[in-house]
Amino acid sequence: MPKVLVTGGAGYIGSVTAHVLKRRGYGVVIVDDLSRGYEHNLRGLPFHRLNLSETGALADLLSGERVDAVVHFAAHSMVGESTKKPELYFLNNVGGSASLLSAMMQAGVKRLVFSSTAAVYGTPKIVPIPEDLAFDPVNPYGESKVLVEKMLKWMDQCSGLGSVALRYFNACGSGVRARRGTCSGDAPDSVADPGRGHWKAGDDFWRRL
């Protein structure tokens, strides 16, 4: 089976995806700098602590592990924070993605699934949102994802990359097996623990379901 590198694989969506890929027989390698991910989400998966800015180390890893494709989740994703620190989002989300693409080209890896966002559409004038609706982001987070998608378009045309961008709204809730859930800071947004029952976090409270 092909081997897949998952960036941001210690985060919520990345770790769930990595474990699903493993259960389906794919080889999986995770890259995360643990700045916003959690090592306990890895649960035995091969892991390399790297920041996406480390282009050479990424290229070496892609080549050494004989990676066939990349699923790219690594990004800052807090809309509110992006309006206060836009430079952080452009440096990490856009700069990090450019570094990853450079490493992929050096290693000859030409398949990428990019975790984009429905925030690229801003406040949509049509619902349900058609996929070909024009980009109109209303915050730096959404703009950072637009810029990456534009990079991918040119990489596809000029460098033979084969990429797909997944534009989705907020993912939330625990994994089906109640082992992973969303987490921001010290308190998880939603957790399912079979030993203690299921819990949900509200704006300023916890309540048991």
N, C-alpha and C positions, 0 to 999 in steps of 0.2 A: 504494500500500500504506500501511497505518497507520504512524504514527511512535511508537516506544516509548522512553521514558526508563528507563534501567537505573541504579538507585542501587547503589553498591558495585561498579560495573562494572570497576574496576581490580583487584578481588579474583579469586580462583580461579573460583568458580562463576559470579559475575557476568560475568566476561570471556568465559568459554566460552559462556554464554547469549547475550551481546551479539553475538559473532561468528557464532553459529548463526542468530540473527535476521537479521543482515546478509546472510548467504549465502542466506537464504530470501526476500529481497527487501524486508524491513521497513526503514523508516528507523530509525536508532538514534542516541540521544544518551546519553552517559554522565555521571553525576555521581558524584564520589568526592573525599574530602578527602585521600586518599593517606596517611592515618595508619596503615593496615594493608594497603592495596592497593599495586600496583606499576605505574608508568607504562608499563613495557615490555609489559604485558599488553594495552594499548590498541591498539597496532599500527595507528595511522592512523584509529581511530574518533573521531568528534567528542567532545570531552571538556571538561567544565567542573569546575574544582576548587572545590567548595563543600562545606560542612558542612551536614548536614540541619537544624541549628538556624537556618540563615539562611533563614527562611520567606519573606521578601519577595523575595530573589534567586531562590529556587526558583519562586515564583509567576510572576515575570517570565520566567524561562527556559521554564517550561511553556507560557506564553502565546506568547512570541516564537517558539518552535520548533513551535508548533501540535501539541503532543503529544496523542496519542489515548489512551495507556494507560501505566501505570507498572509495571515489575517491580522490586520492592523487596528488594534483598539487603543493603543497608548495615546492618551490625550487628556488635557484638563477639560472639564466638562461642566463647570458651574457657571451658569449664565450671570448671576449676580456678581460673582468674583471677576468675571471677564470685563464688566463695565468699570470696575475699580482698578484692575491691573491688566489692561488690554495688551501691553507689551509682553506680559508673561504668556498669554495665549498665542500670540503670533510667534514668539520664540519657540515655545514647546510644540504647539500643534502644527504650525507650518514649517518651522525650521527643522523640527524633529522628523517630520515626514519627508522633507527634502533629503535629509541625511540618510534615512532608511532607503529611499529610492536610489540614492547614489550607491549605497552598499549592495543593494540588490543587483544593480547593473554590473558592479565589479564582480559579483559572484555568479552572474548569469542566471539569476532567478527572475522569471518574467510573468509570474502570476500573483495577483494581489486582490484581496477582498478588503475594502476600506470601510471602517465604521464611521459613516457620516451622520447626519442628523436631519430631522424634519425642520430644524431651525434655519436651514438654508432658505426656506420659503418665507420666513418672517411671519407676518400675520396674513394667512392665505385668504384670498378673495373667493376661492372656490373650495367647497368641502363636499365630498371627499376630495383630497388634493390630487390632481393629476400629476403624474411623474414629470411631465414636460413643462410644468408651471415654471415661470421665470424665477431665478434666484432673487430674493429681496430680503436679506437678513436684517434684523433690527438690533443686533448686539454683536460685540467682538467675537464671542464664541461661534455664533453662526457664520460670521464672516471668515473666521479661520478655517472652517470646514469647506466653505465655498472655494477659498484659495487653494486648498489641497485638491479638491475635485478638478479645478482648472489645471493644476499641475498634472494630474493623472491623464486628463484629456490629451495634453501635449506629449506626455511620455508614451501613451498608447500610439499616437500618430508617428512620433519621431524615433522612438527607441524600441518599438515592438513589445511594449508592456501590454499585458492583458489584465485589465482591472475592472472591478465592479464596485459601485458605492451603494451601501445600504443606508437609506434615509428613514430613520424611525424616530418615534417619540420616546418618552421616558420608559425605560424598562424598570420593573420593580418586583418585589416579592422574593420569596426564598426559592431555592432550587427544589425540584420535585422530590428529591431525596432528603430535603430539610437539612442540608449541610452548608449551603451558601446563601447569603442574602445581601441586599444592598447595604452599604455602610458609608457614612460620611462623618469623619472625625471620630469621636469616642463612642457615639451612640448609633447603632444601626437604624436605618430607616424602616426596615422590616425584617423580621427574623422568624424562622420556624425552628423550634427545638423540640424534638419528640420526647425529651425527658421532662420538659417543663411546660409543655403546651405551646400554643401559638400566640405570638405577641405582635402588636402593631404599634408603631410610634406615630402619634399625632403631632401637631405643631409644638405643643409644650407638655405632652403627657404620654404615659405608657398605659395601655389597657390590654387586658387579656381577652382574647376572642373566645 
